[in-house]
Amino acid sequence: MDHTDNVISIEKYRKAAAHYDASAEYTMPLRQRTINLLQLRPGQCVLDVGSGTGLSYELLLKGVGEQGKLLAFEQSPEMFEQAEQRKQRAEWHHVWHTCAAGETVQLPQLADAVLFNYVHDVSRTPEAIANIMRQVRPGARVAMAGMKFFPWWTGPLNILAWMKNRPYNAKASDLWAPWDIVQTYCDSFRMETTQFGMGYVANGIRR
Ligand SMILES: C[S@@+](CC[C@H](N)C(=O)[O-])C[C@H]1O[C@@H](n2cnc3c(N)ncnc32)[C@H](O)[C@@H]1O
C-alpha cells in the first residue's frame, strides 16, 4: 500500500483545520441536499466517510433519530479533534467515530447508508472504497458530492477547478469523473452537475 497521498492529505489538513468550519459554511445547503438523497429513517446506522470536523453529524443524526447510530472516520488528527469536541459538546452518545484512514478503518457494524461529502481523495482510492463498501449493507443508499472538472471544451476554466482543489486534495488533478469508483459498487446510480458544472451530487444503491 502506498501511503504517500495519505501523508500529503494529512499535511494539507494540518494547515486547513483551523479555518475549515468558517470556510465550509456556504456548503451547508448542498450538504443538506446530499444528505436528503440518503432518505434516512429512524433507527438506521449511517456512515460519514472522511467526516472532517463533523459538520454533517447533526444533520445525519436528525435523520436516524435517537434510536439510530452514526459511524464516522477521519484520518487527519487536527480535523478529528474538532469532531471529537463537537461530539462531546453535544453529548451525542450514539456517535461512534475514530481517527483512521478509509483504506484500513474497521467499523463496529455494517452501515445502512453512507455519505461521501467532499472526500475526493477517498473517492479516488480504490483500496479505500473497497474497504468501506465491504462494511456497507447491500441495499444501502449511497450519496456523494464534490468538485469535478468543467466539460473539456471550457479549457482554461479547469485550471481554476484544479487550483481550488489543490489546497485540499492530494489527487487534485483527477477530476474528470470523481464518482466512478463508487459507482462500480452501486445500482441505480445517478449523477447531476452543480455549481455551473464545477460540482456534482450523485447517489445510488449499494449492490
Ligand atoms: C474537504 S474535507 C470534507 C470533510 C467532511 N466530509 C465535510 O463534509 O465537511 C475532506 C476530508 O477527507 C479526509 N480524508 C482525506 N483522505 C482520507 C482518507 N484516505 N481516509 C480518511 N479521511 C480522509 C481529510 O482529512 C478531510 O478531513
The ligand as an ORCA input file, in Angstrom:
! r2SCAN-3c Opt
* xyz 0 1
  C     -12.988     18.537      2.218
  S     -12.865     17.627      3.720
  C     -14.554     17.105      3.935
  C     -14.858     16.798      5.362
  C     -16.324     16.428      5.610
  N     -16.716     15.269      4.833
  C     -17.237     17.577      5.306
  O     -18.154     17.395      4.510
  O     -17.074     18.653      5.896
  C     -12.064     16.098      3.207
  C     -11.710     15.203      4.404
  O     -11.305     13.920      3.948
  C     -10.273     13.471      4.799
  N      -9.527     12.400      4.119
  C      -8.756     12.518      3.009
  N      -8.255     11.308      2.667
  C      -8.715     10.427      3.603
  C      -8.551      9.031      3.792
  N      -7.823      8.295      2.951
  N      -9.178      8.451      4.839
  C      -9.933      9.193      5.705
  N     -10.111     10.515      5.590
  C      -9.524     11.131      4.529
  C      -9.458     14.721      5.044
  O      -8.592     14.598      6.141
  C     -10.547     15.767      5.229
  O     -10.940     15.924      6.562
*
